[in-house]
Amino acid sequence: MTKQELVTKMQDAGAFVPGKKVRLHFGDQGAILLDGQASQVTEDADSPADTTIKVNWDDWQSMASGQLDGMTAFMTGKLKVEGDMSNAMQLQGVLAKLR
């Protein structure tokens, strides 16, 4: 799946945290913004976010497919969180919408 396909799939599934802005940063693959205030998912890498989740693209794909648990990724350093941790904890529900 490409990043643009992910954005479309997440938008169609309503995969964002209501009322919050969460950025998924994939390193050199860029970023997407899950904007729960505007109810949209975009490739906006510059707008302020309540939480930024840093994970490489391959690990994200593993998490989205259910092969890698988000908590395991966090505990092993594959996923890093900046900002409001509670938004990151809601990511499991967001990922469930993608399956």
N, C-alpha and C positions, 0 to 999 in steps of 0.2 A: 504494500500500500504506500502511495506517495503521501507527502504532507498535505497536498491539496485534497486528495481523496479523504484523508483523515478529517480535515476541516469540514468537508461536505457531510461526511457520515456523522460527525459530532453535532453539526447544526441540525441535521434531519432528526437525530435522536434526542435533541434537547439536552445534550451532555454538558451542562454547566451547573455551577453551584448558584442557586437563586440568590440574587442580591449581592453577589461577590464577584470580583475579578481575579481570575487565576491564570497565570501565564505558565505554559509548558515550554521550557527552553531545552532544545535538543542539541546544544552545542553548535557545531558548524552546519547543522541542518536547519538552523533558524529556530523560530518560536511561533506559537499560536496563543491567542488570548481567548479564554473561555469567559465571556462577559455576561455574567448572570444579571447585571443591571439592565443591559440592553437586550438580553435574551438572544445573543448571537455569538458565533465562533468565527474568529478572523485570524489572519496571519499578521496581526498587529504586534510588533515586537517592541514598540516604543512607549505605548500608553502605560500609565502607572497601574500596578496590580496590587491587590491585597496580599497575594501569595505568589511566589515564583517557585516552581518545581523544576529542578534541573535533573535531566536524565538523558542518556544517549539514545539515539534513535532505535538501535537494536534492542536495548533493554525495554524501551517503551513498547515496541512491537510484541515482545514476550509478555509484558504485563497486560496489554490489550487482548491478547489471545488466551490469557489465563495460565500461561506456562510459568510466569514469574509473579509471585505474590507481592503486592505493594509494600507490605510491612517488611518482608524479607529483603526487598530491594533497598529499603531505607536502612535497615540494620546492617547490611553489608556494604553500604556506601555507594550503591549504584544509583540511588535516588537521593537528592539533597533538597531541603526545603528552606526557603527564605521567607520570612513574614509569618502570617497567621497559620499556625500548625493545624488548627481545627478545619480550615478549608482543605488542607492536604488530606486529612483523614476522611473527608467526604469523597475523595477521589475514587475510592472503591466503588461507590454507587455510580459514579460517572462512567467508570470502566465497564460496569455491568451492562450499561445501555449500549455498549458497542458490540457486545457478543450476540 
